[in-house]
């Protein structure tokens, strides 16, 4: 069925359209953070201003009319409250006007399932690394399936950590991707390293890295913060791989676009004879297509909500969401 998905959890307002699992459109507009990061009120205003044009572009790209859409999905959470509310409002308005079913989707499930779709992985260990989330997950068995959390950050997501460092260092734009570029040619500096079993912590590393800005080259700090944080993820993931006796690894979320992280994880996979897979970068970044894809599967399984019950949840944990 033609399903439209709305993503608005953070800096991106995206609308995707899928039909029987095939992605027909994936349009978005992104708030430019510059060196200051995201100011929730301004990001929400940006989403309001751009929602109509993104919808128009998505329908045009898919070659369909709004009246042909059979179902609506939107990001319920986790995310920034004011931003989530914009997507929720757009989705509820469309569902009411078109008289079609609506379903709320967990943002993280969207990242994982689009990654599994594009990589062809069936039952992988999942490393979900984004701005607000850093978790190692495995899908449970049985009728009511959900992702079990094997390990996760004790404090902030790795993407949030890299973005915060980029702001502290005055990098423009203050993204983790800017840190990746600045790390080229850097040399390693000793950094705090915190792994507890399959859990990890990034605030100590962030605080230490910011303190080093005045006394060291930015490229060396960028290189070191990447090498250290990525090594932490690799250690925890390798432990989870062995504990679960898995032979597949799915890496998803915005930080999964980082080429150095991919290289390090590929070495882990090769050492253990495991298959590793990712979605294309377009779909590891926040996007509406992943919400539409998960929403379509939920709607086809008979899962939907009354419009009045369609809420948002800023701390909507991934292990609380059912997987169809």
C-alpha positions as CSV (number, residue, x, y, z in Angstrom):
1,X,0.0,0.0,0.0
2,X,1.1,3.6,-0.6
3,X,2.4,4.8,2.8
4,X,3.7,8.2,3.6
5,X,6.1,8.7,6.5
6,X,7.0,11.9,8.4
7,X,10.3,12.3,10.3
8,X,10.9,15.3,12.5
9,X,12.7,14.2,15.6
10,X,15.6,16.7,15.3
11,X,17.2,18.9,12.7
12,X,15.6,17.1,9.7
13,X,12.1,17.4,8.4
14,X,11.6,14.4,6.1
15,X,8.8,12.8,4.1
16,X,9.2,9.4,2.5
17,X,6.7,7.4,0.4
18,X,6.9,3.7,0.0
19,X,4.8,1.1,-1.8
20,X,5.1,-2.6,-1.0
21,X,8.5,-2.0,0.6
22,X,9.8,0.0,-2.4
23,X,11.0,3.5,-1.7
24,X,9.4,5.9,-4.1
25,X,10.4,9.2,-2.5
26,X,12.7,10.4,0.3
27,X,12.6,14.2,0.5
28,X,13.9,16.4,3.3
29,X,15.0,19.8,4.5
30,X,17.7,20.2,7.2
31,X,18.1,23.0,9.7
32,X,21.6,24.6,9.4
33,X,23.2,24.5,12.8
34,X,26.3,26.6,12.0
35,X,28.6,26.7,15.1
36,X,25.8,27.0,17.7
37,X,24.0,23.7,17.4
38,X,20.2,23.2,17.6
39,X,17.9,25.7,19.3
40,X,14.6,23.6,19.6
41,X,12.2,26.5,19.1
42,X,14.1,27.7,15.9
43,X,14.3,24.1,14.6
44,X,10.6,23.6,15.1
45,X,9.8,26.9,13.3
46,X,12.1,25.7,10.4
47,X,10.1,22.5,10.2
48,X,6.8,24.4,10.1
49,X,8.0,26.7,7.3
50,X,9.4,23.8,5.2
51,X,6.8,21.0,5.8
52,X,4.5,21.9,2.9
53,X,7.3,22.2,0.3
54,X,8.8,18.9,1.5
55,X,5.5,17.2,1.1
56,X,5.0,18.6,-2.3
57,X,8.4,17.4,-3.4
58,X,7.8,13.9,-2.1
59,X,4.5,13.5,-3.9
60,X,6.1,14.8,-7.1
61,X,9.1,12.5,-6.8
62,X,6.8,9.5,-6.1
63,X,4.5,10.5,-9.0
64,X,1.4,10.2,-6.9
65,X,-1.4,12.4,-5.6
66,X,-2.2,12.8,-1.9
67,X,-5.5,11.2,-2.5
68,X,-3.7,8.0,-3.5
69,X,-1.9,7.6,-0.2
70,X,-3.3,4.7,1.8
71,X,-1.7,5.2,5.2
72,X,0.3,7.6,7.3
73,X,3.2,7.0,9.7
74,X,5.1,9.5,11.8
75,X,7.9,9.6,14.3
76,X,6.5,9.3,17.8
77,X,10.0,9.6,19.4
78,X,12.5,9.7,20.8
79,X,13.5,13.3,19.9
80,X,13.1,17.0,20.6
81,X,9.6,17.6,21.8
82,X,8.8,20.7,19.8
83,X,10.2,19.1,16.6
84,X,8.3,15.9,17.1
85,X,5.1,17.9,17.5
86,X,5.4,19.4,14.1
87,X,5.6,16.0,12.4
88,X,2.8,14.7,14.6
89,X,0.6,17.6,13.5
90,X,1.4,17.2,9.8
91,X,0.7,13.4,10.0
92,X,-2.6,13.8,11.9
93,X,-3.8,16.5,9.6
94,X,-3.2,14.4,6.5
95,X,-4.7,11.3,8.1
96,X,-7.9,13.3,9.0
97,X,-8.2,15.0,5.7
98,X,-7.7,11.9,3.7
99,X,-9.6,9.6,6.0
100,X,-6.8,7.0,6.2
101,X,-5.2,5.1,9.0
102,X,-2.2,6.5,11.0
103,X,0.5,4.8,13.0
104,X,3.2,6.1,15.3
105,X,6.7,4.7,14.8
106,X,9.8,4.5,17.0
107,X,12.6,6.5,15.4
108,X,15.3,3.9,16.2
109,X,13.2,1.0,14.7
110,X,13.1,3.0,11.5
111,X,16.9,3.2,11.4
112,X,17.3,-0.5,12.1
113,X,14.7,-1.8,9.7
114,X,15.8,0.3,6.8
115,X,19.3,-0.9,7.5
116,X,18.2,-4.6,7.5
117,X,16.2,-4.1,4.3
118,X,19.1,-2.6,2.3
119,X,21.8,-4.9,3.7
120,X,19.8,-8.1,3.4
121,X,20.6,-9.1,6.9
122,X,18.2,-11.4,8.7
123,X,19.0,-11.6,12.4
124,X,22.0,-9.3,13.1
125,X,23.5,-7.8,16.2
126,X,22.7,-4.1,15.7
127,X,25.0,-1.2,16.5
128,X,22.7,1.8,16.5
129,X,24.8,5.0,16.7
130,X,23.2,8.4,16.2
131,X,23.0,11.8,17.9
132,X,20.8,10.8,20.8
133,X,21.4,7.1,20.8
134,X,24.2,4.6,21.1
135,X,23.1,1.0,21.7
136,X,23.9,-2.6,20.9
137,X,20.7,-4.5,20.2
138,X,19.4,-8.0,19.3
139,X,15.9,-8.8,18.1
140,X,13.9,-11.0,20.6
141,X,12.2,-14.2,19.5
142,X,8.5,-15.0,19.9
143,X,5.3,-13.5,18.8
144,X,5.7,-10.1,20.5
145,X,9.1,-9.2,19.1
146,X,11.2,-6.2,20.3
147,X,14.8,-5.3,20.4
148,X,16.7,-6.3,23.6
149,X,19.3,-3.8,24.7
150,X,22.6,-5.7,25.2
151,X,24.6,-2.6,25.8
152,X,24.2,1.2,25.6
153,X,25.7,4.5,26.6
154,X,25.6,5.5,30.3
155,X,25.2,9.1,29.4
156,X,25.0,10.7,25.9
157,X,24.9,9.3,22.4
158,X,28.2,9.3,20.4
159,X,26.8,11.6,17.8
160,X,25.8,14.1,20.5
161,X,29.3,13.8,22.0
162,X,31.0,14.5,18.6
163,X,28.6,17.4,17.9
164,X,29.3,18.9,21.3
165,X,33.0,18.7,20.8
166,X,32.6,20.3,17.3
167,X,30.8,23.3,19.0
168,X,33.5,23.6,21.7
169,X,36.2,23.6,19.0
170,X,34.3,26.2,16.9
171,X,34.0,23.9,13.9
172,X,31.6,25.0,11.2
173,X,29.2,23.3,10.8
174,X,29.3,21.7,14.3
175,X,28.6,18.2,13.1
176,X,30.4,14.9,13.8
177,X,31.1,14.8,10.0
178,X,33.1,17.9,10.4
179,X,35.1,16.2,13.1
180,X,35.8,13.3,10.7
181,X,37.2,15.7,8.0
182,X,39.3,17.6,10.6
183,X,40.8,14.3,11.9
184,X,42.6,13.7,8.6
185,X,46.4,13.6,9.2
186,X,46.0,13.8,13.0
187,X,48.1,12.0,15.6
188,X,46.9,10.1,18.6
189,X,46.7,11.8,22.0
190,X,45.9,9.7,25.2
191,X,42.2,9.9,26.0
192,X,39.8,8.6,28.7
193,X,38.4,5.2,27.7
194,X,35.3,3.8,29.5
195,X,33.8,0.4,28.7
196,X,31.9,-1.6,31.3
197,X,31.0,-5.0,29.7
198,X,28.8,-4.0,26.8
199,X,28.1,-0.5,28.0
200,X,30.1,2.6,27.5
201,X,30.4,6.3,28.5
202,X,31.3,9.4,26.5
203,X,31.0,12.4,28.8
204,X,34.5,11.9,30.3
205,X,36.0,11.7,26.9
206,X,34.1,14.8,25.8
207,X,35.2,16.9,28.8
208,X,38.8,15.9,28.4
209,X,38.8,16.6,24.7
210,X,37.5,20.1,25.1
211,X,40.1,20.8,27.7
212,X,42.8,19.9,25.2
213,X,41.7,22.5,22.6
214,X,44.0,25.2,23.9
215,X,47.2,23.1,24.0
216,X,47.0,20.8,21.0
217,X,46.2,20.8,17.3
218,X,42.5,20.4,16.5
219,X,43.3,17.7,14.0
220,X,45.1,15.6,16.7
221,X,42.2,16.0,19.1
222,X,39.6,15.1,16.4
223,X,41.6,12.1,15.4
224,X,42.0,11.0,19.0
225,X,38.4,11.5,20.0
226,X,37.3,9.4,17.0
227,X,39.8,6.6,17.6
228,X,39.0,6.3,21.3
229,X,35.2,6.5,21.0
230,X,35.1,4.1,18.0
231,X,37.4,1.7,19.8
232,X,35.0,1.6,22.7
233,X,32.1,0.8,20.4
234,X,34.2,-1.9,18.7
235,X,35.2,-3.6,22.0
236,X,31.6,-3.6,23.3
237,X,30.2,-4.9,19.9
238,X,32.8,-7.6,19.7
239,X,31.8,-8.8,23.1
240,X,28.1,-8.8,22.2
241,X,28.9,-10.7,19.0
242,X,30.6,-13.5,20.9
243,X,28.0,-13.6,23.7
244,X,25.1,-13.8,21.2
245,X,26.9,-16.2,18.9
246,X,25.8,-14.1,16.0
247,X,27.3,-13.9,12.5
248,X,25.7,-10.7,11.2
249,X,26.3,-7.1,12.2
250,X,24.0,-4.2,11.1
251,X,25.3,-0.7,11.7
252,X,22.8,2.1,11.5
253,X,22.1,5.7,12.5
254,X,23.7,9.0,11.6
255,X,27.2,8.1,12.9
256,X,27.2,4.9,10.7
257,X,28.1,7.3,7.8
258,X,31.6,7.7,9.3
259,X,34.1,6.0,7.1
260,X,36.7,5.4,9.9
261,X,34.0,3.7,12.1
262,X,33.0,1.5,9.1
263,X,36.7,0.5,8.6
264,X,37.2,-0.5,12.2
265,X,33.9,-2.4,12.4
266,X,34.8,-4.2,9.1
267,X,38.0,-5.5,10.8
268,X,35.9,-6.9,13.7
269,X,33.5,-8.6,11.2
270,X,36.4,-10.1,9.3
271,X,38.1,-11.4,12.4
272,X,35.0,-13.3,13.4
273,X,33.8,-14.3,9.9
274,X,30.6,-12.2,10.3
275,X,28.7,-10.4,7.6
276,X,28.4,-6.6,8.1
277,X,25.9,-4.3,6.4
278,X,24.7,-0.7,6.3
279,X,22.0,1.3,4.7
280,X,23.1,3.9,2.1
281,X,24.1,7.1,3.8
282,X,20.9,8.8,2.7
283,X,19.0,6.4,4.9
284,X,21.4,6.3,7.8
285,X,20.8,10.1,8.1
286,X,17.4,10.9,9.6
287,X,14.8,10.5,6.8
288,X,11.1,9.9,6.2
289,X,11.5,6.8,4.1
290,X,12.5,4.7,7.1
291,X,9.4,5.8,8.9
292,X,7.2,5.1,5.9
293,X,8.8,1.6,5.5
294,X,8.2,0.6,9.1
295,X,4.7,2.2,9.1
296,X,3.6,0.3,6.0
297,X,4.6,-3.0,7.7
298,X,2.6,-2.1,10.8
299,X,-0.4,-1.0,8.9
300,X,-0.4,-4.2,6.8
301,X,-0.3,-6.1,10.0
302,X,-3.4,-4.3,11.2
303,X,-1.7,-2.0,13.6
304,X,-2.9,1.6,13.7
305,X,-4.0,4.2,16.2
306,X,-7.0,6.5,16.6
307,X,-6.0,10.1,15.7
308,X,-6.9,11.3,19.2
309,X,-4.4,8.8,20.6
310,X,-1.5,9.8,18.4
311,X,0.9,11.4,20.8
312,X,4.7,12.0,21.0
313,X,7.2,10.6,23.5
314,X,10.5,12.3,23.8
315,X,12.1,9.3,25.6
316,X,10.4,6.5,23.6
317,X,12.9,3.7,24.2
318,X,13.5,1.3,21.5
319,X,13.0,-1.7,23.7
320,X,9.4,-0.5,24.4
321,X,8.5,-0.7,20.7
322,X,7.0,-3.8,19.1
323,X,8.7,-5.0,15.8
324,X,6.4,-6.4,13.1
